[in-house]
Amino acid sequence: MSNGLKNHCRSQFGNQVTSEERESAANDNNLTNIHKRYPSNIVQSSEGIILQGNGGATPNDETKVDQNQNIVKSQELKSNKAVDSDAKLIGIAGAWYDVKHFIAKHPGGPIIKEFIGKDATSVFRAFHDNSVLKHRRPVGTYQRSFADPATKAFAELHIFFKNNGFFESNQVWFTGKFVFLFCIYLSVYLMTKYIENWFILYTIAPFGLFLFWQQAGFLMHDFMHSHGTQVRNLDTWIGAFCGTVCFGVSGHWWQDDHRVHHGMTNTVDYEDGFMDPQAHEDVWAQNYKLFPFHSGKIQKFLISIQHFTFLPANIFIGRFGIMLDSFKEERRWFEWALWSIHWLIMYILLNNFSTWGEAILFYYISSTMEGILHIQLLISHYSKPFHEKKDICQETEWYRMQIESNINIVTPWWMDWFHGGLNFHIEHHLYPMMPRHNYRSASKHIQEVCKRLNIVYDEEGWFEAVANTLKSMKKMSHHYTLDPR
Ligand code: HEM
C-alpha cells in the first residue's frame, strides 16, 4: 500500500498504523522497489498477457528485496532467467506467481485456476492472510492499476477491518451457538417423546427440527469459512459435524461448491461450460446469461413457469434436492460415515413416534419449513446481474462484482440469528474471512464507501426481496420464451 493510500486510510478511519498495516504497506512498497531495482524485460505469458519478467535483469547483488515476506532474493533472480513457457501465472499485488505445481495442492481447491493470467489481488486478500505467500517466489512483476476506485477503497477498508479486530472470532459467541443447537435438538426430542398433543407434535416440534437444521447449516457455513477457532483443519471438521451430521448435507461437498461460488459469484463461462455452482439449477434460468445452458423441451417448459415453481419447489422438495445432490457426488468415505451418524440422530427422534407414518409426516413437515432456508439463500443472488468469467478481474473488478451480485435483507438486530448473519450478504461476500458477529458493525463502513463511490448498496426487506426475485424470474421466463439463446 502506498503512503498516500495509508494516510488516506488513516485519516478516513482515524486509525493507528499497526504491524499488519506496515506488513501490507511493505508488500506494495517492496514491489515498487523490485520495479526500481530490476528494470524488467517484457515477457509474453502463456495466457497471452504481458508479463514484466525478471529474465536477464541485473539485480543489485547484495539486496534481499523483501526482508519480511521473502518475496524476491537476488540469488533467485539470477537463476530465474525466464519464466517457464508452461507457467500458470497469478498476479498478486504487482507480483506474478507461477502456480502450475501448486494448483492440485491448493488448500482452497480448484477455484485458483480460474484466476490464471489475472491480477487476483482482491480475491486473494479476501481469502488469505499475506503470510501464505511467505515461501513463494514471484517470477515477475506487473504494474497494478486501479481503474475502478472500488478496488482501492475496499482494499483500504480491508486493512481498517484487520487493524480493528473485525476478523477476530468471538469463541464464546460460537460456543453459545452450539449450546443453542443442542438445546433445540433436546427440546424436539423431549416433545416427541413425552407430548401427545397433535398440535405440538406437528407444528411446534417440526418447527424445532427445522431450526435445528437451519442453525446447523449456518454453523457449517461459519466453520467451513474458518470463522470459529480460525484453525482451518479443525474448523473444517467442526463444519462437517454441523453440515453432515446435524444438517444432513455433505459438508465437504458444500464447501467445495461454496468456494467456487465466492470466487466467481453469479458467473458463467461459455467456453468451458462453467457456472457458479450455487447460482444454478437445471430447472431455472434466473438470468439471461444462463439461457445457453438450458435447452430441451422439459427445461423450456420449466423455465416458462419458473416464477410459479420457485417457492413451492424450495418448500416442498428443497431439502431433499440438496441432500441428494450432495450425496450423489460425494465420494469421500468419511462423509458417508458422518451421514450415517446423521441418520442415527434422526432415527432417535423419529423412533419416538408410534408409527412410521406419523414419523414420516413429522419429518416432511419439518422439511417443508426448512424450505425457508433455501429461499433465504437464493434471494441473496437470484435477481442480481450475472458476469462472464473472462471479464472478472479484467473488465469487472472483483469487489465491484461482489457488490453487484448480492442483496442484503433488512432485519432488526435480534433477527440476525434467524438469517445466520447472511442477511449481510454484501459484507460476507466482500470479506468472507470475517465472522458473522461482526457484520452489523462492518456494514456501516461498507455503506459509507458505497455512498462515497456512488455504488448501489442493495438492501431490501424479506418480502420485498422475495417479490423482486419472483418478478425477475418472471421477466427472464418471458425473455427465454422470446429468445432462448
Ligand atoms: C499464489 C496464489 C495462491 C496461493 C499461494 C494460495 C495459497 C493458499 C493457502 C496456503 C491456503 C490455506 C490458507 C490457510 O490455511 O489459512 C489457501 C486457501 C484458500 N485459497 Fe488460496 N492461494 C492462492 C491463490 C488463490 C486464488 C487466486 C483464489 C481464488 C478464489 C484462492 C482461494 C482460496 C480459498 C477459497 C481458500 C480457502 C479459504 C477459506 O475457505 O476460507 N487462492 N490458499
Residues whose N, C-alpha, C, O or C-beta is under 5 A from the ligand:
A	BS01	HEM	I90 Y97 P107 G108 I111 I112 F115 A120 V123 F127 V132 M224 H225 S226 R232 R259 G263
